[in-house]
């Protein structure tokens, strides 16, 4: 007499259940698709409301927060920070970005020609970091 293996019995019941419930799980609802005119109306309404994404953009553009300061006040603050030397250079800053070039190389024992030669060699070997990128300390 053949013995029934519980694993095979459970697998068989699961296969029957999946086969029976598959059409029900993926059945479409009976709502009808919108007509072309309805879609056009919805698009016009979204356009008037400013809710359409610009062409080619992957994510919706967030509207900038309104400022409590006037443009003249912002410009005056920027000019003051510029005079005090508090502006950070554009791009992603590194730890030496807030220093002047003279201050950054102050303790160097190398001459300018030696630094230029090293830089030229690194460029030749394609080891320079692209502009705007930050060095990855883990790669050293």
C-alpha positions as CSV (number, residue, x, y, z in Angstrom):
1,X,0.0,0.0,0.0
2,X,1.3,3.5,-0.9
3,X,1.8,6.0,1.9
4,X,0.8,9.6,1.5
5,X,3.5,12.0,2.2
6,X,2.2,15.1,4.0
7,X,4.6,17.5,2.1
8,X,3.2,16.3,-1.3
9,X,-0.4,16.5,0.0
10,X,0.1,20.1,1.2
11,X,1.8,21.0,-2.1
12,X,-1.0,19.5,-4.1
13,X,-3.7,21.4,-2.1
14,X,-1.8,24.7,-2.5
15,X,-1.5,24.2,-6.2
16,X,-5.2,23.6,-6.5
17,X,-6.0,26.6,-4.4
18,X,-3.7,28.9,-6.5
19,X,-5.2,27.5,-9.7
20,X,-8.8,28.1,-8.5
21,X,-8.1,31.6,-7.1
22,X,-5.8,32.9,-9.8
23,X,-8.6,34.4,-12.1
24,X,-10.3,36.0,-9.1
25,X,-7.1,37.7,-7.9
26,X,-6.4,39.3,-11.2
27,X,-9.9,40.0,-12.4
28,X,-10.5,43.5,-13.5
29,X,-13.2,45.6,-12.0
30,X,-16.2,46.5,-14.2
31,X,-15.5,50.2,-14.3
32,X,-15.2,51.5,-17.8
33,X,-12.2,53.4,-19.0
34,X,-12.5,57.1,-19.4
35,X,-13.2,58.5,-22.9
36,X,-10.7,60.5,-24.8
37,X,-12.7,63.7,-24.1
38,X,-12.8,63.0,-20.4
39,X,-9.0,62.5,-20.3
40,X,-8.5,65.8,-22.2
41,X,-10.8,67.6,-19.7
42,X,-8.9,66.2,-16.7
43,X,-5.6,67.3,-18.3
44,X,-6.8,70.8,-19.0
45,X,-8.1,71.1,-15.4
46,X,-4.7,69.9,-14.0
47,X,-2.9,72.3,-16.3
48,X,-5.0,75.3,-15.1
49,X,-4.4,74.2,-11.5
50,X,-0.6,74.0,-12.1
51,X,-0.4,70.3,-11.2
52,X,1.2,69.0,-14.4
53,X,4.8,67.9,-14.3
54,X,7.2,69.6,-16.8
55,X,8.2,67.4,-19.7
56,X,11.2,65.2,-19.0
57,X,11.2,65.6,-15.3
58,X,11.2,62.5,-13.1
59,X,9.8,64.0,-10.0
60,X,7.4,66.8,-9.4
61,X,8.9,70.2,-9.0
62,X,8.3,71.7,-5.6
63,X,7.5,75.4,-5.4
64,X,10.1,77.5,-3.6
65,X,9.1,78.7,-0.2
66,X,8.4,82.4,-0.2
67,X,10.9,84.5,1.6
68,X,10.2,86.9,4.4
69,X,13.0,89.2,3.3
70,X,13.1,91.5,0.3
71,X,15.6,91.0,-2.5
72,X,17.5,94.1,-1.4
73,X,17.9,92.7,2.2
74,X,19.2,89.4,0.9
75,X,21.7,91.1,-1.4
76,X,22.8,93.3,1.5
77,X,23.4,90.2,3.7
78,X,25.3,88.5,0.9
79,X,27.5,91.5,0.4
80,X,28.2,91.8,4.1
81,X,29.2,88.1,4.3
82,X,31.4,88.6,1.3
83,X,33.2,91.5,3.0
84,X,33.7,89.4,6.1
85,X,35.0,86.4,4.0
86,X,32.2,84.1,5.2
87,X,31.0,83.0,1.8
88,X,31.7,79.3,0.9
89,X,32.9,78.7,-2.7
90,X,30.5,77.1,-5.2
91,X,30.4,73.4,-5.6
92,X,30.8,70.8,-2.9
93,X,33.2,72.1,-0.3
94,X,36.1,70.2,1.1
95,X,37.9,70.9,4.4
96,X,40.3,73.3,2.7
97,X,37.6,75.1,0.6
98,X,37.1,77.9,3.2
99,X,40.9,78.8,3.2
100,X,42.7,80.9,0.7
101,X,45.2,79.1,-1.5
102,X,48.1,80.7,0.4
103,X,46.7,79.5,3.7
104,X,46.1,76.0,2.4
105,X,49.7,75.6,1.3
106,X,51.3,77.6,4.1
107,X,53.0,74.6,5.9
108,X,54.0,72.9,2.6
109,X,57.6,71.9,2.1
110,X,57.2,71.6,-1.7
111,X,57.7,74.4,-4.2
112,X,55.0,75.5,-6.6
113,X,56.9,73.7,-9.4
114,X,56.9,70.4,-7.5
115,X,53.1,70.7,-6.8
116,X,52.5,71.5,-10.5
117,X,54.6,68.4,-11.5
118,X,52.6,66.2,-9.1
119,X,49.3,67.5,-10.4
120,X,50.4,67.0,-14.0
121,X,51.5,63.4,-13.2
122,X,48.1,62.7,-11.5
123,X,46.3,64.1,-14.5
124,X,48.3,61.9,-16.8
125,X,47.4,58.8,-14.6
126,X,43.7,60.0,-14.5
127,X,43.8,60.2,-10.7
128,X,42.4,63.7,-10.3
129,X,39.1,64.2,-8.7
130,X,36.5,65.8,-11.1
131,X,35.5,69.4,-10.3
132,X,32.7,69.6,-7.8
133,X,33.3,66.1,-6.4
134,X,34.5,65.2,-2.9
135,X,37.4,62.8,-2.3
136,X,36.3,59.5,-0.9
137,X,38.5,58.8,2.2
138,X,37.7,55.1,2.0
139,X,39.5,54.8,-1.4
140,X,42.8,56.0,-0.1
